[in-house]
């Protein structure tokens, strides 16, 4: 399932606009694992996590773990300097 900014669930192809949620249900509880692109300190990731948490609580799930994946090995500052 995908939770995104703007819509509650979106199929956006922009990796900065959504978080993938893996919903897991066992005998005792319902929980979710979040998979995000980028760094956990990036503003949109913090906002996405809040939106995802709110949405998942509505459907009865708790966030168990969050995983972050970087898109490139270069730091954002170096990439910006090269682009300008």
Phi and psi restraints in degrees (range 20) as a CNS / XPLOR table:
assign (resid 1 and name C) (resid 2 and name N)
       (resid 2 and name CA) (resid 2 and name C) 1.0 -119.5 20.0 2
assign (resid 2 and name N) (resid 2 and name CA)
       (resid 2 and name C) (resid 3 and name N) 1.0 126.5 20.0 2
assign (resid 2 and name C) (resid 3 and name N)
       (resid 3 and name CA) (resid 3 and name C) 1.0 -109.9 20.0 2
assign (resid 3 and name N) (resid 3 and name CA)
       (resid 3 and name C) (resid 4 and name N) 1.0 132.7 20.0 2
assign (resid 3 and name C) (resid 4 and name N)
       (resid 4 and name CA) (resid 4 and name C) 1.0 -134.9 20.0 2
assign (resid 4 and name N) (resid 4 and name CA)
       (resid 4 and name C) (resid 5 and name N) 1.0 171.1 20.0 2
assign (resid 4 and name C) (resid 5 and name N)
       (resid 5 and name CA) (resid 5 and name C) 1.0 -77.3 20.0 2
assign (resid 5 and name N) (resid 5 and name CA)
       (resid 5 and name C) (resid 6 and name N) 1.0 137.9 20.0 2
assign (resid 5 and name C) (resid 6 and name N)
       (resid 6 and name CA) (resid 6 and name C) 1.0 97.6 20.0 2
assign (resid 6 and name N) (resid 6 and name CA)
       (resid 6 and name C) (resid 7 and name N) 1.0 -69.5 20.0 2
assign (resid 6 and name C) (resid 7 and name N)
       (resid 7 and name CA) (resid 7 and name C) 1.0 -93.6 20.0 2
assign (resid 7 and name N) (resid 7 and name CA)
       (resid 7 and name C) (resid 8 and name N) 1.0 160.6 20.0 2
assign (resid 7 and name C) (resid 8 and name N)
       (resid 8 and name CA) (resid 8 and name C) 1.0 -69.7 20.0 2
assign (resid 8 and name N) (resid 8 and name CA)
       (resid 8 and name C) (resid 9 and name N) 1.0 -43.2 20.0 2
assign (resid 8 and name C) (resid 9 and name N)
       (resid 9 and name CA) (resid 9 and name C) 1.0 -129.2 20.0 2
assign (resid 9 and name N) (resid 9 and name CA)
       (resid 9 and name C) (resid 10 and name N) 1.0 132.4 20.0 2
assign (resid 9 and name C) (resid 10 and name N)
       (resid 10 and name CA) (resid 10 and name C) 1.0 -136.1 20.0 2
assign (resid 10 and name N) (resid 10 and name CA)
       (resid 10 and name C) (resid 11 and name N) 1.0 154.7 20.0 2
assign (resid 10 and name C) (resid 11 and name N)
       (resid 11 and name CA) (resid 11 and name C) 1.0 -108.0 20.0 2
assign (resid 11 and name N) (resid 11 and name CA)
       (resid 11 and name C) (resid 12 and name N) 1.0 35.5 20.0 2
assign (resid 11 and name C) (resid 12 and name N)
       (resid 12 and name CA) (resid 12 and name C) 1.0 -59.0 20.0 2
assign (resid 12 and name N) (resid 12 and name CA)
       (resid 12 and name C) (resid 13 and name N) 1.0 142.8 20.0 2
assign (resid 12 and name C) (resid 13 and name N)
       (resid 13 and name CA) (resid 13 and name C) 1.0 -91.5 20.0 2
assign (resid 13 and name N) (resid 13 and name CA)
       (resid 13 and name C) (resid 14 and name N) 1.0 -6.1 20.0 2
assign (resid 13 and name C) (resid 14 and name N)
       (resid 14 and name CA) (resid 14 and name C) 1.0 -81.4 20.0 2
assign (resid 14 and name N) (resid 14 and name CA)
       (resid 14 and name C) (resid 15 and name N) 1.0 116.2 20.0 2
assign (resid 14 and name C) (resid 15 and name N)
       (resid 15 and name CA) (resid 15 and name C) 1.0 -64.9 20.0 2
assign (resid 15 and name N) (resid 15 and name CA)
       (resid 15 and name C) (resid 16 and name N) 1.0 -16.4 20.0 2
assign (resid 15 and name C) (resid 16 and name N)
       (resid 16 and name CA) (resid 16 and name C) 1.0 -83.7 20.0 2
assign (resid 16 and name N) (resid 16 and name CA)
       (resid 16 and name C) (resid 17 and name N) 1.0 -4.2 20.0 2
assign (resid 16 and name C) (resid 17 and name N)
       (resid 17 and name CA) (resid 17 and name C) 1.0 -110.6 20.0 2
assign (resid 17 and name N) (resid 17 and name CA)
       (resid 17 and name C) (resid 18 and name N) 1.0 -1.9 20.0 2
assign (resid 17 and name C) (resid 18 and name N)
       (resid 18 and name CA) (resid 18 and name C) 1.0 -144.8 20.0 2
assign (resid 18 and name N) (resid 18 and name CA)
       (resid 18 and name C) (resid 19 and name N) 1.0 164.0 20.0 2
assign (resid 18 and name C) (resid 19 and name N)
       (resid 19 and name CA) (resid 19 and name C) 1.0 -128.7 20.0 2
assign (resid 19 and name N) (resid 19 and name CA)
       (resid 19 and name C) (resid 20 and name N) 1.0 135.3 20.0 2
assign (resid 19 and name C) (resid 20 and name N)
       (resid 20 and name CA) (resid 20 and name C) 1.0 -85.6 20.0 2
assign (resid 20 and name N) (resid 20 and name CA)
       (resid 20 and name C) (resid 21 and name N) 1.0 133.2 20.0 2
assign (resid 20 and name C) (resid 21 and name N)
       (resid 21 and name CA) (resid 21 and name C) 1.0 -117.0 20.0 2
assign (resid 21 and name N) (resid 21 and name CA)
       (resid 21 and name C) (resid 22 and name N) 1.0 125.2 20.0 2
assign (resid 21 and name C) (resid 22 and name N)
       (resid 22 and name CA) (resid 22 and name C) 1.0 -99.5 20.0 2
assign (resid 22 and name N) (resid 22 and name CA)
       (resid 22 and name C) (resid 23 and name N) 1.0 114.4 20.0 2
assign (resid 22 and name C) (resid 23 and name N)
       (resid 23 and name CA) (resid 23 and name C) 1.0 -90.9 20.0 2
assign (resid 23 and name N) (resid 23 and name CA)
       (resid 23 and name C) (resid 24 and name N) 1.0 128.4 20.0 2
assign (resid 23 and name C) (resid 24 and name N)
       (resid 24 and name CA) (resid 24 and name C) 1.0 -125.3 20.0 2
assign (resid 24 and name N) (resid 24 and name CA)
       (resid 24 and name C) (resid 25 and name N) 1.0 134.3 20.0 2
assign (resid 24 and name C) (resid 25 and name N)
       (resid 25 and name CA) (resid 25 and name C) 1.0 -129.7 20.0 2
assign (resid 25 and name N) (resid 25 and name CA)
       (resid 25 and name C) (resid 26 and name N) 1.0 121.2 20.0 2
assign (resid 25 and name C) (resid 26 and name N)
       (resid 26 and name CA) (resid 26 and name C) 1.0 -117.7 20.0 2
assign (resid 26 and name N) (resid 26 and name CA)
       (resid 26 and name C) (resid 27 and name N) 1.0 -170.3 20.0 2
assign (resid 26 and name C) (resid 27 and name N)
       (resid 27 and name CA) (resid 27 and name C) 1.0 -61.3 20.0 2
assign (resid 27 and name N) (resid 27 and name CA)
       (resid 27 and name C) (resid 28 and name N) 1.0 -35.3 20.0 2
assign (resid 27 and name C) (resid 28 and name N)
       (resid 28 and name CA) (resid 28 and name C) 1.0 -95.7 20.0 2
assign (resid 28 and name N) (resid 28 and name CA)
       (resid 28 and name C) (resid 29 and name N) 1.0 -35.4 20.0 2
assign (resid 28 and name C) (resid 29 and name N)
       (resid 29 and name CA) (resid 29 and name C) 1.0 -150.0 20.0 2
assign (resid 29 and name N) (resid 29 and name CA)
       (resid 29 and name C) (resid 30 and name N) 1.0 170.0 20.0 2
assign (resid 29 and name C) (resid 30 and name N)
       (resid 30 and name CA) (resid 30 and name C) 1.0 -118.7 20.0 2
assign (resid 30 and name N) (resid 30 and name CA)
       (resid 30 and name C) (resid 31 and name N) 1.0 126.1 20.0 2
assign (resid 30 and name C) (resid 31 and name N)
       (resid 31 and name CA) (resid 31 and name C) 1.0 -143.0 20.0 2
assign (resid 31 and name N) (resid 31 and name CA)
       (resid 31 and name C) (resid 32 and name N) 1.0 166.9 20.0 2
assign (resid 31 and name C) (resid 32 and name N)
       (resid 32 and name CA) (resid 32 and name C) 1.0 -129.7 20.0 2
assign (resid 32 and name N) (resid 32 and name CA)
       (resid 32 and name C) (resid 33 and name N) 1.0 148.0 20.0 2
assign (resid 32 and name C) (resid 33 and name N)
       (resid 33 and name CA) (resid 33 and name C) 1.0 -112.0 20.0 2
assign (resid 33 and name N) (resid 33 and name CA)
       (resid 33 and name C) (resid 34 and name N) 1.0 131.5 20.0 2
assign (resid 33 and name C) (resid 34 and name N)
       (resid 34 and name CA) (resid 34 and name C) 1.0 -102.1 20.0 2
assign (resid 34 and name N) (resid 34 and name CA)
       (resid 34 and name C) (resid 35 and name N) 1.0 139.3 20.0 2
assign (resid 34 and name C) (resid 35 and name N)
       (resid 35 and name CA) (resid 35 and name C) 1.0 -122.6 20.0 2
assign (resid 35 and name N) (resid 35 and name CA)
       (resid 35 and name C) (resid 36 and name N) 1.0 119.2 20.0 2
assign (resid 35 and name C) (resid 36 and name N)
       (resid 36 and name CA) (resid 36 and name C) 1.0 -124.2 20.0 2
assign (resid 36 and name N) (resid 36 and name CA)
       (resid 36 and name C) (resid 37 and name N) 1.0 155.3 20.0 2
assign (resid 36 and name C) (resid 37 and name N)
       (resid 37 and name CA) (resid 37 and name C) 1.0 -98.3 20.0 2
assign (resid 37 and name N) (resid 37 and name CA)
       (resid 37 and name C) (resid 38 and name N) 1.0 133.3 20.0 2
assign (resid 37 and name C) (resid 38 and name N)
       (resid 38 and name CA) (resid 38 and name C) 1.0 105.5 20.0 2
assign (resid 38 and name N) (resid 38 and name CA)
       (resid 38 and name C) (resid 39 and name N) 1.0 -154.1 20.0 2
assign (resid 38 and name C) (resid 39 and name N)
       (resid 39 and name CA) (resid 39 and name C) 1.0 -106.1 20.0 2
assign (resid 39 and name N) (resid 39 and name CA)
       (resid 39 and name C) (resid 40 and name N) 1.0 149.0 20.0 2
assign (resid 39 and name C) (resid 40 and name N)
       (resid 40 and name CA) (resid 40 and name C) 1.0 -69.5 20.0 2
assign (resid 40 and name N) (resid 40 and name CA)
       (resid 40 and name C) (resid 41 and name N) 1.0 -18.1 20.0 2
assign (resid 40 and name C) (resid 41 and name N)
       (resid 41 and name CA) (resid 41 and name C) 1.0 -89.9 20.0 2
assign (resid 41 and name N) (resid 41 and name CA)
       (resid 41 and name C) (resid 42 and name N) 1.0 -3.5 20.0 2
assign (resid 41 and name C) (resid 42 and name N)
       (resid 42 and name CA) (resid 42 and name C) 1.0 -70.7 20.0 2
assign (resid 42 and name N) (resid 42 and name CA)
       (resid 42 and name C) (resid 43 and name N) 1.0 140.8 20.0 2
assign (resid 42 and name C) (resid 43 and name N)
       (resid 43 and name CA) (resid 43 and name C) 1.0 -56.0 20.0 2
assign (resid 43 and name N) (resid 43 and name CA)
       (resid 43 and name C) (resid 44 and name N) 1.0 -46.4 20.0 2
assign (resid 43 and name C) (resid 44 and name N)
       (resid 44 and name CA) (resid 44 and name C) 1.0 -67.5 20.0 2
assign (resid 44 and name N) (resid 44 and name CA)
       (resid 44 and name C) (resid 45 and name N) 1.0 -30.4 20.0 2
assign (resid 44 and name C) (resid 45 and name N)
       (resid 45 and name CA) (resid 45 and name C) 1.0 -69.0 20.0 2
assign (resid 45 and name N) (resid 45 and name CA)
       (resid 45 and name C) (resid 46 and name N) 1.0 -37.2 20.0 2
assign (resid 45 and name C) (resid 46 and name N)
       (resid 46 and name CA) (resid 46 and name C) 1.0 -64.8 20.0 2
assign (resid 46 and name N) (resid 46 and name CA)
       (resid 46 and name C) (resid 47 and name N) 1.0 -42.3 20.0 2
assign (resid 46 and name C) (resid 47 and name N)
       (resid 47 and name CA) (resid 47 and name C) 1.0 -65.6 20.0 2
assign (resid 47 and name N) (resid 47 and name CA)
       (resid 47 and name C) (resid 48 and name N) 1.0 -43.7 20.0 2
assign (resid 47 and name C) (resid 48 and name N)
       (resid 48 and name CA) (resid 48 and name C) 1.0 -61.2 20.0 2
assign (resid 48 and name N) (resid 48 and name CA)
       (resid 48 and name C) (resid 49 and name N) 1.0 -40.7 20.0 2
assign (resid 48 and name C) (resid 49 and name N)
       (resid 49 and name CA) (resid 49 and name C) 1.0 -64.8 20.0 2
assign (resid 49 and name N) (resid 49 and name CA)
       (resid 49 and name C) (resid 50 and name N) 1.0 -39.7 20.0 2
assign (resid 49 and name C) (resid 50 and name N)
       (resid 50 and name CA) (resid 50 and name C) 1.0 -63.7 20.0 2
assign (resid 50 and name N) (resid 50 and name CA)
       (resid 50 and name C) (resid 51 and name N) 1.0 -44.0 20.0 2
assign (resid 50 and name C) (resid 51 and name N)
       (resid 51 and name CA) (resid 51 and name C) 1.0 -63.6 20.0 2
assign (resid 51 and name N) (resid 51 and name CA)
       (resid 51 and name C) (resid 52 and name N) 1.0 -44.5 20.0 2
assign (resid 51 and name C) (resid 52 and name N)
       (resid 52 and name CA) (resid 52 and name C) 1.0 -63.5 20.0 2
assign (resid 52 and name N) (resid 52 and name CA)
       (resid 52 and name C) (resid 53 and name N) 1.0 -42.5 20.0 2
assign (resid 52 and name C) (resid 53 and name N)
       (resid 53 and name CA) (resid 53 and name C) 1.0 -61.0 20.0 2
assign (resid 53 and name N) (resid 53 and name CA)
       (resid 53 and name C) (resid 54 and name N) 1.0 -44.6 20.0 2
assign (resid 53 and name C) (resid 54 and name N)
       (resid 54 and name CA) (resid 54 and name C) 1.0 -62.2 20.0 2
assign (resid 54 and name N) (resid 54 and name CA)
       (resid 54 and name C) (resid 55 and name N) 1.0 -45.5 20.0 2
assign (resid 54 and name C) (resid 55 and name N)
       (resid 55 and name CA) (resid 55 and name C) 1.0 -65.5 20.0 2
assign (resid 55 and name N) (resid 55 and name CA)
       (resid 55 and name C) (resid 56 and name N) 1.0 -44.1 20.0 2
assign (resid 55 and name C) (resid 56 and name N)
       (resid 56 and name CA) (resid 56 and name C) 1.0 -65.6 20.0 2
assign (resid 56 and name N) (resid 56 and name CA)
       (resid 56 and name C) (resid 57 and name N) 1.0 -35.1 20.0 2
assign (resid 56 and name C) (resid 57 and name N)
       (resid 57 and name CA) (resid 57 and name C) 1.0 -63.0 20.0 2
assign (resid 57 and name N) (resid 57 and name CA)
       (resid 57 and name C) (resid 58 and name N) 1.0 -37.9 20.0 2
assign (resid 57 and name C) (resid 58 and name N)
       (resid 58 and name CA) (resid 58 and name C) 1.0 -60.9 20.0 2
assign (resid 58 and name N) (resid 58 and name CA)
       (resid 58 and name C) (resid 59 and name N) 1.0 -35.8 20.0 2
assign (resid 58 and name C) (resid 59 and name N)
       (resid 59 and name CA) (resid 59 and name C) 1.0 -97.6 20.0 2
assign (resid 59 and name N) (resid 59 and name CA)
       (resid 59 and name C) (resid 60 and name N) 1.0 7.7 20.0 2
assign (resid 59 and name C) (resid 60 and name N)
       (resid 60 and name CA) (resid 60 and name C) 1.0 90.1 20.0 2
assign (resid 60 and name N) (resid 60 and name CA)
       (resid 60 and name C) (resid 61 and name N) 1.0 22.3 20.0 2
assign (resid 60 and name C) (resid 61 and name N)
       (resid 61 and name CA) (resid 61 and name C) 1.0 -113.5 20.0 2
assign (resid 61 and name N) (resid 61 and name CA)
       (resid 61 and name C) (resid 62 and name N) 1.0 151.4 20.0 2
assign (resid 61 and name C) (resid 62 and name N)
       (resid 62 and name CA) (resid 62 and name C) 1.0 -115.0 20.0 2
assign (resid 62 and name N) (resid 62 and name CA)
       (resid 62 and name C) (resid 63 and name N) 1.0 150.3 20.0 2
assign (resid 62 and name C) (resid 63 and name N)
       (resid 63 and name CA) (resid 63 and name C) 1.0 -81.0 20.0 2
assign (resid 63 and name N) (resid 63 and name CA)
       (resid 63 and name C) (resid 64 and name N) 1.0 122.3 20.0 2
assign (resid 63 and name C) (resid 64 and name N)
       (resid 64 and name CA) (resid 64 and name C) 1.0 -96.2 20.0 2
assign (resid 64 and name N) (resid 64 and name CA)
       (resid 64 and name C) (resid 65 and name N) 1.0 -39.0 20.0 2
assign (resid 64 and name C) (resid 65 and name N)
       (resid 65 and name CA) (resid 65 and name C) 1.0 -152.8 20.0 2
assign (resid 65 and name N) (resid 65 and name CA)
       (resid 65 and name C) (resid 66 and name N) 1.0 151.8 20.0 2
assign (resid 65 and name C) (resid 66 and name N)
       (resid 66 and name CA) (resid 66 and name C) 1.0 -127.7 20.0 2
assign (resid 66 and name N) (resid 66 and name CA)
       (resid 66 and name C) (resid 67 and name N) 1.0 130.0 20.0 2
assign (resid 66 and name C) (resid 67 and name N)
       (resid 67 and name CA) (resid 67 and name C) 1.0 -116.1 20.0 2
assign (resid 67 and name N) (resid 67 and name CA)
       (resid 67 and name C) (resid 68 and name N) 1.0 137.8 20.0 2
assign (resid 67 and name C) (resid 68 and name N)
       (resid 68 and name CA) (resid 68 and name C) 1.0 -116.0 20.0 2
assign (resid 68 and name N) (resid 68 and name CA)
       (resid 68 and name C) (resid 69 and name N) 1.0 140.8 20.0 2
assign (resid 68 and name C) (resid 69 and name N)
       (resid 69 and name CA) (resid 69 and name C) 1.0 -128.6 20.0 2
assign (resid 69 and name N) (resid 69 and name CA)
       (resid 69 and name C) (resid 70 and name N) 1.0 127.2 20.0 2
assign (resid 69 and name C) (resid 70 and name N)
       (resid 70 and name CA) (resid 70 and name C) 1.0 -87.5 20.0 2
assign (resid 70 and name N) (resid 70 and name CA)
       (resid 70 and name C) (resid 71 and name N) 1.0 146.7 20.0 2
assign (resid 70 and name C) (resid 71 and name N)
       (resid 71 and name CA) (resid 71 and name C) 1.0 -84.5 20.0 2
assign (resid 71 and name N) (resid 71 and name CA)
       (resid 71 and name C) (resid 72 and name N) 1.0 -29.0 20.0 2
assign (resid 71 and name C) (resid 72 and name N)
       (resid 72 and name CA) (resid 72 and name C) 1.0 -143.5 20.0 2
assign (resid 72 and name N) (resid 72 and name CA)
       (resid 72 and name C) (resid 73 and name N) 1.0 165.9 20.0 2
assign (resid 72 and name C) (resid 73 and name N)
       (resid 73 and name CA) (resid 73 and name C) 1.0 -84.6 20.0 2
assign (resid 73 and name N) (resid 73 and name CA)
       (resid 73 and name C) (resid 74 and name N) 1.0 -16.6 20.0 2
assign (resid 73 and name C) (resid 74 and name N)
       (resid 74 and name CA) (resid 74 and name C) 1.0 -76.8 20.0 2
assign (resid 74 and name N) (resid 74 and name CA)
       (resid 74 and name C) (resid 75 and name N) 1.0 145.7 20.0 2
assign (resid 74 and name C) (resid 75 and name N)
       (resid 75 and name CA) (resid 75 and name C) 1.0 -74.2 20.0 2
assign (resid 75 and name N) (resid 75 and name CA)
       (resid 75 and name C) (resid 76 and name N) 1.0 151.9 20.0 2
assign (resid 75 and name C) (resid 76 and name N)
       (resid 76 and name CA) (resid 76 and name C) 1.0 -58.5 20.0 2
assign (resid 76 and name N) (resid 76 and name CA)
       (resid 76 and name C) (resid 77 and name N) 1.0 -35.0 20.0 2
assign (resid 76 and name C) (resid 77 and name N)
       (resid 77 and name CA) (resid 77 and name C) 1.0 -64.0 20.0 2
assign (resid 77 and name N) (resid 77 and name CA)
       (resid 77 and name C) (resid 78 and name N) 1.0 -44.1 20.0 2
assign (resid 77 and name C) (resid 78 and name N)
       (resid 78 and name CA) (resid 78 and name C) 1.0 -64.5 20.0 2
assign (resid 78 and name N) (resid 78 and name CA)
       (resid 78 and name C) (resid 79 and name N) 1.0 -40.6 20.0 2
assign (resid 78 and name C) (resid 79 and name N)
       (resid 79 and name CA) (resid 79 and name C) 1.0 -64.6 20.0 2
assign (resid 79 and name N) (resid 79 and name CA)
       (resid 79 and name C) (resid 80 and name N) 1.0 -40.0 20.0 2
assign (resid 79 and name C) (resid 80 and name N)
       (resid 80 and name CA) (resid 80 and name C) 1.0 -65.9 20.0 2
assign (resid 80 and name N) (resid 80 and name CA)
       (resid 80 and name C) (resid 81 and name N) 1.0 -40.6 20.0 2
assign (resid 80 and name C) (resid 81 and name N)
       (resid 81 and name CA) (resid 81 and name C) 1.0 -62.7 20.0 2
assign (resid 81 and name N) (resid 81 and name CA)
       (resid 81 and name C) (resid 82 and name N) 1.0 -40.8 20.0 2
assign (resid 81 and name C) (resid 82 and name N)
       (resid 82 and name CA) (resid 82 and name C) 1.0 -67.6 20.0 2
assign (resid 82 and name N) (resid 82 and name CA)
       (resid 82 and name C) (resid 83 and name N) 1.0 -35.4 20.0 2
assign (resid 82 and name C) (resid 83 and name N)
       (resid 83 and name CA) (resid 83 and name C) 1.0 -69.9 20.0 2
assign (resid 83 and name N) (resid 83 and name CA)
       (resid 83 and name C) (resid 84 and name N) 1.0 -30.5 20.0 2
